[in-house]
Amino acid sequence: MRADFGFPAAMAQDRIGVKLAMHELLFRAIGAVPALALCVLGLTAAGEVEAAKRSPCVSVANSCTDWVTLGDGPARGMIYRTFPLDVRNPAIRRALIMVHGALRNADHYFATATGAAFLAGALDDSLVIAPAFRSWDGGDCQDKLQPPEVSWSCHGDSWRSGGAATSAPAIASFDFMDEILRRLADRKVFPNLATIVVAGHSAGGQFVSRYEMANRVQNDLGVTVSYVVANPSSYAWPDATRVLPIDDAASANAAEGWKEERPHTKFSYGQFDAATAPKYDQWPYGLGNRLGYTANTSDDQLRRQLASRTATYLFSQVDTLPLGGFDDSPAAMAQGPTRRARGEAFVKYLDEHLGATSSRVMIVPECGHNDRCVFTTDTVLAVLFPAQGK
């Protein structure tokens, strides 16, 4: 018996089977097109999300902030950042942590730091962070806090010297910085991070200078850390001697110091008359009567760390006037008559008496007590974003 088309019945059955199989494959292929399209769209969307995560966030807005848990929690501190701290990012090779001044205006300093990163061509491979040491003391420090955000002390042994949080006394401001450094050093998140720069201006410079001396985590990070100290009003002097009020430390000469773009070096040191400033050598102006974070570190260890760690001290050429929150307390005046003279004398003392080999002074030409002038100067950009981080 033959099929209608003249083929044997068995062959017709085979042909029909082949056609049915071909139709089934065709329908499957057609049905797979929407799924394939959805898959492609999904990959594209995921790529866009990943790309968004890899694009620097440079706005002073909540979208550019993170919370850093302190201690065992729930206490926390807020930071501005250009990239998240919890998203793997192999592109990051450098980090800059910029500490604000006495006004606790982390938003302003974040804008300064991201502007510097842009000028340095470093936005894409550098993580910029500006921590906020906010405070509510019911007096002249009335920042709006977001519980369980900690409130830092504004006065005395304050946030700028590693002081304890008023809302969580077991946590010091240096603990906040320690935790940021540990997060950055996490190789699972930032596998190619090579250098971290901790920088600060004015009161932020005070924080960085004392943190450089005191922090306990640097040697365990596995990442190179350096410090940039800009125009602080005071330092934690490593011993009881002070600069003598002669030569470049004489008031009249220091006031005219702006005429020179080179660092002044005519400083002499000797014993200070404590009767004129009984607390001149107590923390945070000296090493005496330390509490909290630094209490269990010996004076000798603090001096060794201060002498061995890499630091660049930035002094504005014309920062020779008592402006911008200048500290004119007796303990501060014992260190010199102007910010610039105090800094120049301090660094020379580190070199000559502590044998510091990794500290250097840079005079920032034509700048006064202004963070944006200082941190956006060409020669400073290379310090904030070191080439070895590339």
C-alpha positions in Angstrom: 0.0 0.0 0.0 1.3 3.4 -0.9 0.8 6.8 0.7 -1.0 9.6 -1.1 2.2 11.1 -2.4 3.5 7.9 -3.9 5.9 6.9 -1.1 5.8 3.7 0.7 3.8 4.0 4.0 6.9 3.3 6.2 8.9 6.0 4.4 5.9 8.4 4.8 5.8 7.7 8.5 9.5 8.5 8.7 9.2 11.7 6.8 6.2 12.8 9.0 8.3 12.0 12.1 11.2 14.1 10.8 8.9 17.0 10.0 7.3 16.8 13.4 10.7 16.8 15.0 11.8 19.8 12.9 8.7 21.7 13.8 9.3 20.9 17.5 12.8 22.2 17.3 11.6 25.3 15.4 9.0 26.1 18.1 11.5 25.6 20.8 13.9 27.9 19.1 11.2 30.5 18.6 10.1 30.1 22.2 13.7 30.5 23.3 14.1 33.9 21.7 12.1 35.9 24.4 14.0 34.0 27.1 17.3 34.8 25.4 16.3 38.4 25.0 15.4 38.6 28.6 18.7 37.0 29.5 20.6 39.5 27.5 18.6 42.4 29.0 19.3 41.0 32.4 23.0 40.8 31.8 22.9 44.3 30.4 21.1 45.6 33.5 23.5 43.8 35.8 26.3 45.3 33.9 24.8 48.7 34.3 24.4 48.2 38.0 28.0 47.0 38.3 29.2 50.0 36.2 27.2 52.3 38.5 29.0 50.8 41.5 32.3 51.4 39.8 31.6 55.0 38.9 32.8 57.5 41.6 30.1 59.1 43.7 31.1 62.8 44.1 27.9 64.5 45.3 27.5 65.8 48.8 24.4 63.7 49.3 23.2 60.7 51.2 23.8 58.5 48.1 27.6 59.1 48.7 27.6 58.1 52.4 28.1 54.9 54.3 27.9 54.0 58.0 30.9 52.4 59.7 30.0 50.2 62.7 32.2 50.9 65.7 33.2 48.4 68.4 30.6 45.7 68.7 27.8 48.0 67.5 25.3 49.4 67.3 27.4 52.6 67.6 28.3 54.0 64.2 30.1 56.8 62.4 29.2 58.3 59.0 31.5 58.8 56.1 31.3 60.3 52.7 32.9 58.1 50.1 33.3 57.9 46.3 32.9 54.1 46.2 31.1 51.7 48.6 33.3 49.9 51.2 31.4 46.6 50.8 31.5 46.1 47.0 34.5 44.3 45.5 36.4 46.8 43.4 39.7 45.7 41.8 40.1 49.1 40.1 40.9 50.8 43.4 44.7 51.2 43.9 44.8 54.2 46.3 42.7 55.7 49.1 42.6 59.2 50.5 41.0 59.8 53.9 40.4 63.5 54.4 39.7 64.7 57.9 37.6 67.9 58.4 38.4 70.9 60.5 36.9 72.3 63.7 33.6 73.0 62.1 33.1 69.3 61.5 32.1 70.0 57.9 32.8 66.7 56.3 30.7 67.6 53.3 33.0 70.5 52.5 36.1 68.4 52.9 34.6 65.7 50.8 34.1 68.2 48.0 37.7 69.5 48.5 39.1 66.0 48.3 37.1 64.9 45.3 38.1 68.1 43.5 41.7 67.3 44.2 41.2 63.7 42.9 39.7 65.2 39.7 42.6 67.5 39.2 45.0 64.6 39.8 43.2 62.4 37.3 42.7 59.9 40.2 38.9 59.7 40.6 38.6 56.2 38.9 41.3 54.3 40.7 41.2 56.1 44.1 38.7 55.8 46.9 38.1 59.2 48.6 36.7 59.2 52.1 35.7 62.0 54.4 34.7 60.9 57.9 32.3 63.0 60.0 33.2 63.5 63.7 29.8 65.0 64.6 28.9 66.2 68.0 25.9 67.3 70.1 26.9 68.7 73.4 24.0 71.1 73.9 26.4 74.1 73.7 28.4 75.3 70.7 28.5 71.9 69.1 25.0 71.1 67.8 25.3 68.7 64.8 22.2 66.7 63.8 22.9 63.1 64.7 21.3 60.0 63.3 21.1 57.4 66.2 22.9 55.2 66.9 25.5 57.6 65.5 28.0 58.5 68.2 28.5 62.0 69.4 32.1 63.1 69.8 33.6 65.5 72.3 34.3 69.0 70.9 36.5 70.3 73.7 39.5 69.2 75.8 40.6 65.7 74.8 38.3 65.9 71.9 37.8 64.0 68.6 40.9 65.8 67.2 43.1 64.1 69.8 41.6 60.6 70.0 39.1 61.5 72.7 36.2 59.3 73.7 32.7 59.6 72.3 30.4 61.3 74.8 27.6 58.9 73.8 29.8 55.8 73.9 32.8 56.4 76.2 34.5 53.1 75.3 35.0 54.3 71.7 37.6 56.8 70.8 37.8 58.9 67.6 41.0 57.0 66.7 39.0 53.8 66.8 36.8 55.2 64.1 39.9 55.8 61.9 41.2 52.3 62.8 38.1 50.7 61.5 38.2 52.7 58.2 41.7 51.5 57.6 40.8 47.9 58.4 37.9 48.1 55.9 40.2 49.5 53.2 42.8 46.8 53.8 40.3 44.0 53.2 41.8 42.2 50.2 38.4 40.5 49.4 37.0 44.0 48.6 40.0 46.0 47.5 42.5 43.4 46.2 44.8 45.9 44.5 44.8 48.7 47.0 48.5 49.7 47.5 48.5 52.9 49.5 46.4 54.8 52.0 46.9 58.5 52.7 45.4 60.0 55.8 45.2 63.8 55.5 43.7 66.7 57.4 43.7 70.4 57.6 43.7 72.7 60.7 41.8 70.7 63.4 41.9 67.8 61.0 45.7 68.3 60.8 45.8 68.0 64.6 43.9 64.7 64.4 46.2 63.3 61.7 49.4 64.4 63.5 48.3 62.7 66.8 46.9 59.6 65.0 50.1 59.2 63.1 51.9 59.0 66.5 49.4 56.8 68.3 47.6 54.4 66.0 47.9 50.7 66.7 46.8 49.2 63.4 49.2 50.4 60.8 51.7 47.6 61.1 49.0 44.9 60.7 47.3 46.2 57.6 49.6 45.0 54.8 49.1 48.3 53.0 51.4 51.3 52.9 50.1 54.2 55.0 51.3 57.8 55.0 50.1 61.0 56.6 49.6 64.5 55.4 49.4 67.1 58.2 48.3 70.6 57.0 48.3 73.8 59.1 47.4 72.5 62.6 47.4 74.9 65.6 49.2 72.5 67.9 51.0 69.2 68.2 51.6 66.5 70.8 55.2 67.4 71.6 57.3 64.2 72.2 59.0 65.6 75.4 59.0 68.5 77.8 61.3 70.8 75.8 59.9 73.5 73.6 61.1 75.8 70.9 62.8 79.0 72.3 61.4 82.4 71.4 64.4 83.5 69.4 65.4 83.7 65.7 62.6 82.2 63.5 60.5 81.5 66.6 60.6 85.1 67.8 57.1 86.7 67.4 58.2 89.5 65.2 60.2 87.2 62.9 57.4 84.6 62.7 54.8 87.2 61.8 57.0 88.1 58.8 57.6 84.5 57.9 55.2 84.7 55.0 57.9 86.5 53.0 59.8 83.2 52.5 58.6 80.3 50.4 61.4 78.1 51.9 61.0 76.4 55.3 62.5 78.3 58.2 65.1 76.4 60.1 66.6 78.7 62.7 65.0 77.1 65.8 66.5 76.3 69.1 65.1 74.2 71.9 65.2 74.2 75.7 63.3 73.8 78.9 60.0 75.6 79.2 58.9 77.6 82.2 55.9 75.6 83.3 54.8 78.5 85.6 53.5 80.3 82.5 51.5 77.4 81.3 51.1 74.6 83.9 49.4 72.2 81.5 51.7 72.8 78.5 53.0 69.2 78.5 49.7 67.4 79.1 47.9 65.6 76.3 47.0 66.7 73.7 49.8 69.3 73.8 52.3 66.9 75.2 52.5 63.2 76.4 51.4 63.7 80.0 48.2 62.6 81.6 47.0 60.5 78.6 43.7 58.7 78.8 41.7 56.3 76.7 43.2 55.1 73.4 46.8 56.3 74.0 46.9 55.5 77.7 48.4 52.0 77.4 51.1 53.0 74.9 54.4 54.1 76.4 56.0 57.5 75.7 58.9 55.8 74.1 56.7 53.8 71.7 54.8 56.9 70.7 58.1 58.7 70.0 59.3 55.7 67.9 56.1 55.6 65.9 56.2 59.4 65.3 59.8 59.2 64.1 59.4 56.2 61.9 56.1 56.8 60.0 55.9 58.6 56.7 54.5 62.1 57.0 54.4 65.3 54.9 53.7 68.5 56.7 52.1 71.2 54.6 52.4 74.8 55.8 50.7 77.6 53.9 53.2 80.4 53.0 51.0 83.1 54.5 49.4 81.2 57.4 51.1 83.6 59.9 48.0 85.4 61.3 45.9 84.3 64.3 42.9 83.5 62.1 40.6 80.5 61.5 40.3 79.2 65.0 43.9 79.8 65.9 44.7 78.2 69.3 46.2 81.0 71.5 46.0 79.1 74.7 49.1 79.1 76.9 49.9 75.5 76.1 49.6 76.2 72.4 51.6 79.4 72.5 54.4 77.4 74.2 54.9 75.7 70.8 55.5 79.0 68.9 53.8 82.2 67.9 52.2 81.2 64.5 50.9 78.0 62.9 53.7 78.0 60.4 56.5 78.6 63.0 55.0 75.9 65.2 55.0 73.4 62.4 58.5 74.2 61.1 59.9 74.0 64.6 58.1 70.7 65.4 59.4 68.9 62.2 62.9 70.1 62.7 62.8 68.8 66.3 61.6 65.4 65.0 64.5 65.3 62.6 67.3 66.4 65.0 66.2 64.9 68.3 64.2 61.8 67.3 66.1 60.9 64.2 63.0 61.0 62.0 63.9 60.1 58.4 60.4 60.0 56.8 59.1 63.4 57.7 59.3 66.4 55.3 58.0 69.9 55.1 56.4 71.5 52.1 55.6 75.2 52.0 52.5 75.7 49.9 53.0 79.0 48.0 50.6 81.9 48.3 48.1 80.0 50.4 46.7 81.1 53.7 44.6 79.0 56.2 42.5 77.5 53.5 42.1 73.8 52.8 41.0 74.1 49.2 44.0 76.3 48.3 46.3 73.8 50.0 45.0 70.5 48.7 44.4 71.6 45.1 48.0 72.9 44.6 49.8 70.9 41.9 52.7 69.9 44.1 50.3 68.7 46.8 48.3 66.5 44.5 51.2 64.2 44.0 51.4 63.7 47.8 47.7 63.0 48.2 47.7 60.6 45.3 51.1 59.0 45.2 52.2 57.5 41.8 53.1 54.1 43.4 49.4 53.6 43.9 48.9 53.2 40.1 
